[in-house]
Amino acid sequence: MIFEDLPTTPTSEELIDKAFSRAARAGRAKSGFEAQQSMLQTASNILSDNLENVVTAWPDFAEIDPFYYELAHALVDVDELRQSLSEVTWASRKVAEIREEYQGRLRGDTDTARKVRKQAFARMADVVEEVADDLARLGDAREQLRKLPDIDPDEPAIVVAGYPNVGKSSFVNDVTNARGETASYPFTTKGIGVGHFERERIRYQIVDTPGLLDRPADERNDIESQAVSALEHLADCVLFLVDASGDCGYPLDAQLELRDAVEAQFDDVPLLTVCNKADRSRDVTADHYMSIAENENVEGVLDAAVEAIGYEPELPFDE
């Protein structure tokens, strides 16, 4: 996952302390005028390089898959994040400019050189402190984005939707048992679940969506709506589960109304209506009927989703 390996972002205070303490050690290794030169070079290199490394560790948001862009934007303001990256880039370059400026002014006796070097240190510290908020924003964003699911936008994906208690999580857990693991990610208070299964050596991703596609759009908050936008880029098929028995606590009419809304939102993606708990009631027109509790047609529903996707991997010899 593109955000998983982002390194820890240092604070402005940590950067300044690191640069100046290393500079002091470098200065002690030499004497007189050379010590001041070494301190200036060491401090500026550490500050400039570390600031640059903060920026280069991040992916280019203009080039990442739209799924991950929307997913990231669900948790952080990507525009603000890009602005902070730009500010840190400026700081890295500015520190290097200060080093060049003051290297040319390091002349004369040792005391004069020491005063010039201290002036350079003060200006460098001011520059780093100027981007303190940007470094903090990047650090916070890193912590949020590292929790995003490890989903491959190039692999076929099935999104499971429906009101609470219709059997979404049970279905995902059932079809991924012994073939993959599910894990929760913080899009909502409950998160979503991602599992995997294989058909004919092709790995499929299956996404459970509690808190996202289990209620009408006007009841979702901004973060949830953004996460749904991300799923629009990911989904190759939507399985919409309904409970005709009403045991889930929601009227069938409301379930079908939500189904129609989800189908409209994912208008370019095949949607299959699946009546779960078919051992209790089949009183609904659906594409497929199953009962997870009775292990009835669960694999058939999964096969239908795979067929609806119609995924054909590109072979090395394909033109």
DODO-833550 format. One line per 4 residues: number of its first residue (from 1); their letters; for each residue x, y, z of C-alpha. Coordinates in nm, 2 decimals. Layout:
N
NUM	A	X Y Z ~ ...
# end
This chain:
319
1	MIFE	0.00 0.00 0.00 ~ 0.14 0.33 -0.11 ~ 0.11 0.51 0.23 ~ 0.22 0.22 0.45
5	DLPT	0.59 0.28 0.43 ~ 0.59 0.65 0.49 ~ 0.87 0.73 0.74 ~ 0.80 0.92 1.06
9	TPTS	0.78 1.30 1.00 ~ 1.01 1.49 1.24 ~ 0.89 1.80 1.41 ~ 1.06 2.13 1.36
13	EELI	1.21 2.11 1.71 ~ 1.35 1.77 1.64 ~ 1.51 1.88 1.32 ~ 1.67 2.18 1.47
17	DKAF	1.80 1.99 1.77 ~ 1.94 1.72 1.55 ~ 2.11 1.96 1.31 ~ 2.27 2.18 1.57
21	SRAA	2.38 1.90 1.79 ~ 2.55 1.72 1.50 ~ 2.70 2.06 1.40 ~ 2.84 2.10 1.75
25	RAGR	3.01 1.76 1.73 ~ 3.15 1.84 1.39 ~ 3.29 2.17 1.52 ~ 3.47 1.99 1.81
29	AKSG	3.65 1.77 1.56 ~ 3.82 2.08 1.41 ~ 3.94 2.42 1.54 ~ 3.93 2.79 1.45
33	FEAQ	3.79 2.90 1.12 ~ 3.76 2.54 0.99 ~ 3.53 2.45 1.28 ~ 3.29 2.72 1.19
37	QSML	3.28 2.61 0.83 ~ 3.22 2.25 0.93 ~ 2.94 2.35 1.17 ~ 2.77 2.55 0.90
41	QTAS	2.80 2.28 0.64 ~ 2.68 2.00 0.87 ~ 2.37 2.19 1.01 ~ 2.26 2.30 0.66
45	NILS	2.30 1.96 0.51 ~ 2.10 1.79 0.78 ~ 1.82 2.04 0.77 ~ 1.80 2.06 0.39
49	DNLE	1.84 1.68 0.33 ~ 1.58 1.59 0.60 ~ 1.33 1.84 0.48 ~ 1.38 1.71 0.12
53	NVVT	1.34 1.35 0.24 ~ 1.01 1.43 0.40 ~ 0.87 1.55 0.07 ~ 1.02 1.27 -0.15
57	AWPD	0.88 1.00 0.07 ~ 0.53 1.10 -0.03 ~ 0.38 0.97 -0.36 ~ 0.28 1.22 -0.63
61	FAEI	-0.09 1.27 -0.58 ~ -0.13 1.37 -0.94 ~ -0.02 1.02 -1.04 ~ -0.17 0.79 -0.79
65	DPFY	-0.48 0.58 -0.87 ~ -0.81 0.77 -0.83 ~ -0.92 0.51 -0.58 ~ -0.64 0.59 -0.34
69	YELA	-0.67 0.97 -0.41 ~ -1.03 0.96 -0.31 ~ -0.96 0.74 -0.02 ~ -0.69 0.97 0.11
73	HALV	-0.91 1.27 0.07 ~ -1.17 1.09 0.28 ~ -0.94 1.12 0.58 ~ -0.72 1.43 0.51
77	DVDE	-0.75 1.74 0.30 ~ -0.53 1.64 0.00 ~ -0.50 2.00 -0.12 ~ -0.37 2.12 0.21
81	LRQS	-0.14 1.83 0.22 ~ 0.01 1.91 -0.12 ~ 0.05 2.27 -0.01 ~ 0.24 2.16 0.30
85	LSEV	0.47 1.95 0.09 ~ 0.53 2.25 -0.13 ~ 0.62 2.46 0.18 ~ 0.86 2.20 0.31
89	TWAS	1.03 2.19 -0.03 ~ 1.07 2.57 -0.01 ~ 1.22 2.54 0.33 ~ 1.47 2.28 0.21
93	RKVA	1.59 2.50 -0.07 ~ 1.59 2.81 0.15 ~ 1.82 2.65 0.40 ~ 2.06 2.55 0.11
97	EIRE	2.05 2.91 -0.01 ~ 2.14 3.04 0.34 ~ 2.43 2.80 0.36 ~ 2.57 2.93 0.02
101	EYQG	2.52 3.29 0.13 ~ 2.70 3.26 0.46 ~ 2.98 3.04 0.33 ~ 3.08 3.34 0.13
105	RLRG	3.07 3.56 0.44 ~ 3.28 3.32 0.66 ~ 3.61 3.51 0.65 ~ 3.83 3.69 0.89
109	DTDT	3.92 3.58 1.24 ~ 3.76 3.30 1.43 ~ 3.54 3.52 1.65 ~ 3.40 3.70 1.34
113	ARKV	3.34 3.36 1.17 ~ 3.16 3.24 1.48 ~ 2.93 3.54 1.48 ~ 2.85 3.49 1.11
117	RKQA	2.79 3.12 1.16 ~ 2.55 3.19 1.45 ~ 2.36 3.44 1.23 ~ 2.32 3.16 0.97
121	FARM	2.20 2.92 1.23 ~ 1.94 3.17 1.35 ~ 1.81 3.22 1.00 ~ 1.80 2.85 0.93
125	ADVV	1.61 2.79 1.25 ~ 1.36 3.06 1.15 ~ 1.30 2.89 0.82 ~ 1.24 2.55 0.98
129	EEVA	1.01 2.70 1.24 ~ 0.81 2.87 0.96 ~ 0.71 2.52 0.83 ~ 0.64 2.38 1.18
133	DDLA	0.27 2.36 1.11 ~ 0.33 2.20 0.77 ~ 0.55 1.93 0.93 ~ 0.29 1.86 1.19
137	RLGD	0.02 1.83 0.93 ~ 0.22 1.59 0.73 ~ 0.29 1.39 1.04 ~ -0.08 1.37 1.13
141	AREQ	-0.17 1.28 0.78 ~ 0.09 1.00 0.78 ~ -0.07 0.84 1.09 ~ -0.41 0.86 0.92
145	LRKL	-0.31 0.73 0.58 ~ -0.10 0.44 0.70 ~ -0.42 0.29 0.84 ~ -0.58 0.27 0.49
149	PDID	-0.65 -0.08 0.35 ~ -0.40 -0.26 0.14 ~ -0.62 -0.28 -0.17 ~ -0.49 -0.33 -0.52
153	PDEP	-0.69 -0.11 -0.76 ~ -0.57 -0.34 -1.05 ~ -0.72 -0.65 -0.89 ~ -1.10 -0.72 -0.94
157	AIVV	-1.31 -0.61 -0.65 ~ -1.66 -0.70 -0.52 ~ -1.83 -0.45 -0.30 ~ -2.09 -0.58 -0.06
161	AGYP	-2.37 -0.34 0.04 ~ -2.70 -0.34 0.22 ~ -2.86 -0.23 0.54 ~ -2.72 -0.35 0.88
165	NVGK	-2.79 -0.70 0.99 ~ -2.86 -0.84 0.65 ~ -2.55 -1.06 0.66 ~ -2.28 -0.86 0.48
169	SSFV	-2.00 -0.93 0.72 ~ -2.11 -1.29 0.76 ~ -2.10 -1.34 0.39 ~ -1.75 -1.18 0.36
173	NDVT	-1.62 -1.38 0.65 ~ -1.77 -1.70 0.51 ~ -1.63 -1.67 0.15 ~ -1.28 -1.56 0.27
177	NARG	-1.23 -1.82 0.55 ~ -0.91 -2.02 0.50 ~ -0.84 -1.82 0.18 ~ -0.77 -1.48 0.32
181	ETAS	-0.82 -1.25 0.62 ~ -1.05 -0.96 0.68 ~ -0.93 -0.64 0.86 ~ -1.10 -0.32 0.97
185	YPFT	-1.00 0.03 0.85 ~ -1.11 0.36 1.00 ~ -1.35 0.51 0.74 ~ -1.63 0.51 1.00
189	TKGI	-1.67 0.41 1.36 ~ -1.69 0.04 1.25 ~ -1.46 0.06 0.95 ~ -1.48 -0.16 0.65
193	GVGH	-1.36 -0.51 0.60 ~ -1.14 -0.64 0.31 ~ -1.10 -1.00 0.23 ~ -0.97 -1.21 -0.06
197	FERE	-1.05 -1.53 -0.24 ~ -0.93 -1.70 -0.56 ~ -1.09 -1.83 -0.87 ~ -0.89 -2.00 -1.14
201	RIRY	-0.57 -1.85 -0.99 ~ -0.71 -1.50 -1.00 ~ -0.72 -1.32 -0.67 ~ -1.04 -1.12 -0.60
205	QIVD	-1.09 -0.86 -0.34 ~ -1.42 -0.84 -0.15 ~ -1.51 -0.53 0.05 ~ -1.77 -0.51 0.34
209	TPGL	-1.90 -0.16 0.39 ~ -2.06 -0.11 0.73 ~ -2.13 0.26 0.79 ~ -2.09 0.35 0.42
213	LDRP	-2.34 0.17 0.20 ~ -2.59 0.07 0.47 ~ -2.80 0.39 0.48 ~ -2.91 0.66 0.24
217	ADER	-2.66 0.91 0.11 ~ -2.82 1.20 0.29 ~ -2.74 1.03 0.62 ~ -2.37 0.99 0.55
221	NDIE	-2.11 1.24 0.68 ~ -1.85 1.40 0.45 ~ -1.58 1.15 0.53 ~ -1.82 0.86 0.46
225	SQAV	-1.94 1.01 0.13 ~ -1.58 1.06 0.02 ~ -1.50 0.70 0.10 ~ -1.80 0.59 -0.11
229	SALE	-1.66 0.80 -0.39 ~ -1.34 0.60 -0.36 ~ -1.53 0.27 -0.38 ~ -1.68 0.39 -0.70
233	HLAD	-1.34 0.37 -0.86 ~ -1.27 0.03 -0.71 ~ -1.58 -0.17 -0.76 ~ -1.61 -0.42 -1.04
237	CVLF	-1.93 -0.57 -0.91 ~ -2.18 -0.48 -0.62 ~ -2.36 -0.74 -0.43 ~ -2.66 -0.58 -0.26
241	LVDA	-2.79 -0.80 0.02 ~ -3.16 -0.78 0.13 ~ -3.35 -0.95 0.41 ~ -3.70 -1.02 0.30
245	SGDC	-3.79 -1.17 0.64 ~ -3.75 -0.83 0.80 ~ -3.54 -0.97 1.08 ~ -3.27 -0.72 1.01
249	GYPL	-3.50 -0.45 1.15 ~ -3.56 -0.25 0.83 ~ -3.86 -0.27 0.60 ~ -3.81 -0.44 0.27
253	DAQL	-3.93 -0.12 0.08 ~ -3.65 0.08 0.25 ~ -3.40 -0.18 0.16 ~ -3.50 -0.18 -0.20
257	ELRD	-3.50 0.20 -0.21 ~ -3.14 0.20 -0.08 ~ -3.06 -0.07 -0.34 ~ -3.18 0.16 -0.62
261	AVEA	-2.98 0.45 -0.48 ~ -2.66 0.25 -0.47 ~ -2.72 0.11 -0.82 ~ -2.76 0.47 -0.95
265	QFDD	-2.44 0.58 -0.78 ~ -2.25 0.28 -0.92 ~ -2.41 0.32 -1.26 ~ -2.13 0.16 -1.46
269	VPLL	-2.09 -0.14 -1.23 ~ -2.31 -0.45 -1.24 ~ -2.52 -0.48 -0.93 ~ -2.67 -0.81 -0.82
273	TVCN	-2.96 -0.82 -0.57 ~ -2.91 -1.11 -0.33 ~ -3.18 -1.22 -0.09 ~ -3.01 -1.35 0.21
277	KADR	-3.19 -1.55 0.49 ~ -3.38 -1.73 0.21 ~ -3.45 -2.01 0.45 ~ -3.68 -1.76 0.62
281	SRDV	-3.83 -1.57 0.33 ~ -3.80 -1.54 -0.04 ~ -4.07 -1.28 -0.07 ~ -3.87 -1.04 -0.30
285	TADH	-3.76 -1.04 -0.66 ~ -3.39 -1.09 -0.66 ~ -3.11 -1.21 -0.88 ~ -3.00 -1.47 -0.64
289	YMSI	-3.12 -1.63 -0.31 ~ -2.90 -1.77 -0.04 ~ -2.88 -1.85 0.33 ~ -2.55 -1.81 0.50
293	AENE	-2.69 -1.98 0.81 ~ -2.79 -2.29 0.61 ~ -2.49 -2.27 0.37 ~ -2.73 -2.24 0.08
297	NVEG	-2.60 -2.11 -0.25 ~ -2.33 -1.90 -0.09 ~ -2.07 -2.02 -0.34 ~ -2.32 -1.97 -0.62
301	VLDA	-2.36 -1.61 -0.53 ~ -1.98 -1.57 -0.53 ~ -1.96 -1.74 -0.87 ~ -2.22 -1.51 -1.01
305	AVEA	-2.02 -1.21 -0.89 ~ -1.71 -1.34 -1.06 ~ -1.91 -1.41 -1.38 ~ -2.05 -1.05 -1.37
309	IGYE	-1.70 -0.91 -1.35 ~ -1.58 -1.12 -1.64 ~ -1.22 -1.04 -1.55 ~ -0.96 -1.15 -1.80
313	PELP	-0.60 -1.10 -1.70 ~ -0.35 -0.96 -1.95 ~ -0.11 -1.23 -2.05 ~ 0.26 -1.15 -2.13
317	FDE	0.22 -1.26 -2.50 ~ -0.11 -1.06 -2.55 ~ -0.07 -0.77 -2.80
# end
